[in-house]
């Protein structure tokens, strides 16, 4: 029997609530980031919006366990995708490990036939995914992570199985003068979508001011070799506010 995404999320939330109510007292950490971007890009080309978008990331964390919904809309107000991550993080001085799972909903406008007439309707495609991401810290500003994600489609249409493999160096807190700094996140990844596959390079760059909640971000992805449909090069600029 398939576990429906709504039930899956409910179980995760009950587990999270139970975890936060037991054991040693520790405050619940809450944070959020709101981004407005000129181009809604996803690492999975079939899930990209390709239009101006707004993205809200929320995190509720305690003792290494976090609930991290990611809610995306087009700037026209139409939904793009909803992702409901539940994650566990372990961190030591040098080694880190992240485990995660989520149900997600991707929205798209399609032409369907109703009463012998073709009409445009929003169709929701459901996915479930799991990830593992070990990492090693070389210095306070340099990490290297490996990221593997497997996703399955829960509907009769859409991609049934996806695999994502990535090597992700991370360079954080790169100072520019006294008050400004960059974060630079390049990666090289291999993606399998059903019977199609491809290799890509991408980067995310943020420009920040210390103790200031607003920052700029840039993202680009370049296709090295792939038979997956999509542009060879995509990019986006984002204005972000963190809470």
N, C-alpha and C positions, 0 to 999 in steps of 0.2 A: 504494500500500500504506500502511495506517495505521501510524503509529509507536505501539506500545503504551506506556502510561504507565510500566510497570516498566523497559522498555528505555530510555525517555527519561530517567528518573531515573538509571539506571546510566551513561549517556553523560555526563550533567551531572556526576556524581560523579567519573568518570574525568578529565573536562576540568578540574574544580576541583583535583583532586589533582595533575594535570600542571602546572597553572598555579602551584600553591604550591611545586613542587619546582624551578622554574627562575627565572632572573633574580636580581635583587638580593635579599639576605637581608632578610626582614621577618617579624616574629613573627605567627603565626596568632592572630587575635582571636576569642575565644569568649565568648558571653554567652547568657543564657536568662531567660525570664520565665514564671512560673507564676501563673495566675489562676483563682480560684474565683468563680463568678458565680451570681446567683439566676435568670438568664434567658439562655440561649444564643441570641444574636441575630446574624444575618448581614445585611450590606447587601443581599444578594440574598434577598428574602422567601421564595422557594421553598427556600432552603438553611438557614433558621433552625431551631433545635431547639425553642425555646419552653419549655424546662425548665431547671432548675439544671444547670450544666455546669462542667467543668474544661478549661482551655486551656493548652497548653504551647507557647511560642515559643522556638526555638533559633536562634542565628546563629553561623556559622563564616565569618570574613571575612579577606581578605588582598588588598591592592592594589586595592581597589574592587570585588572579586568576592566574593560571599557566597552561601552555601547556607543557606536559612532555612526549615526545616520548621515547620509549624504543626499540632499534633496536638490534636484536640478529642474529649472524651467527655462523655456525660451523667454526673451524679453517681451514677447507678445502675450505672455501670461499662460501659454499652453505648457503642460508638463512635458518633461523630457525623460527623466528617469529618477527613481527612488531606490537607494541602496541602504540596507540596514545591517551594518557590520557589528559583529560581536567579536572582540579581540582579547587575547591574553599576551602580555609582554613581560619578558624577563630581561633584566639588565644587570651586568656586572661591570667591573672596571674596563674590561676588554671585549667581552662577548655579549651579544644580545640575541634574543629570539622572539619573533612575533608569530602567533598562530591566530587565524581568523576564519570566520564563516559568515555567510550572509545569504538572505533571499534578496532579490531585486526585481524591480518592475521597470520595463522600458516601454515608452509610449511612442506610437507612430501613427500618422494619418494614412489610411489606406482606403481604396475604393472597394466597396462591397455591394452585393446585390440584395436589396430588400424589396419584397413585393414586385419582383421583376423590374426593378429600377436600380441603376447604379448610383450610389450615394457615398459621400466621404464620411468616414467615421474614425475615431481614435481606437486603435487596437493595442492592447497591453500584452507584452511578451514577458513571461516570468522565467527567472533563472535562479539557481542556487549555486553557491561557490564556496570553496575552501582555499586557504592559503597557508604557506609556511615561508618564513623569511629569517634565516640566520644572518648575523652580521658580526663584523670585527672592527673594533675601534683602534686605530693607529695613534691617534692623538685627539685632544678635545675638539679639533676642527676637522678631522678626517675619519670617515667611516667607509666601509665597503660592505654592502649587503648582497645576498643572493635572494631572489624572490621567485617562488613558484606558485601559480594560481591555476586551479582547475574549476571550470564552470560547466554546468549542464543545463540544457533547456528543458523546461517543464511543460511545454506546450507541443502540440502536433506540428506547428510551424516554427520557423526560426532555426538557428544553429543548435544542434543537439549536444555537441561536446566541444569545449575550447580548452586549450592549454597555453599558458603564458610563462616563459622562462626569461629572467632578466638578471643582469649583473649591474649593480647600482652603486657606484661611488657617490659619496656625499661630502661636500665641502661647505662648512657652515661658519658663520661669524667672521667672514673675510673683511677686515676693516678697510674703510675708505675714509680717511680723515679721522676726526675724533668722534663724530656722532653717527656716522652712516656705515652700513655694512651690506655685503652680498651673501646670499646662500646660493650655491650652485649644485644642481642635481642632474648630472648626465646619466644616461643608461644605454646599454645595448640589449635588445631583447629579440626573442624568437617567439612567434605567435602561430598557433594552430587553430583554425576555425573550421571544424568539420574536416573535409578532405583537402582544404586549402591551407597554405602555410606561407610564412614570410619572415624575413629578418629586417630589423629597423634600428635606427639610433634616435634618441630623443634627448631633450634637456629641458629642465625647468630652472629658471633664474629669478630670484626675488631681490628687490632693492628695498632696504629697510632703514628706518631711523630709530635709534635706541629710545626705548620708553615711549614710542609713538605707535598708536594702534593701526594706522593706515600705511599700506605699502603697495608697491607695484610688483607684478609678476609677468614673466614671459615664458611661453612654452612653444616648442617646435618638435615635430617628428618628421624624420626623413626615411623613406623606404629604400633599403639597400637592394633587396631582391625578394619579390613576393608575387604570388598569383592571387592574393586577396584583393578584392575590388576596393578602390579608394585612391585618393590623390597621392602622388609621389612625395609631396611636401605640404605640410599643414603647419600653421602657427596661430598663436593667439596672444593677446595682451589682456591683462586683468588688473582691475583696481580692487584691492582687498581691504576689509576692515575686520580686525580680530578683537574678540571680547574675552 
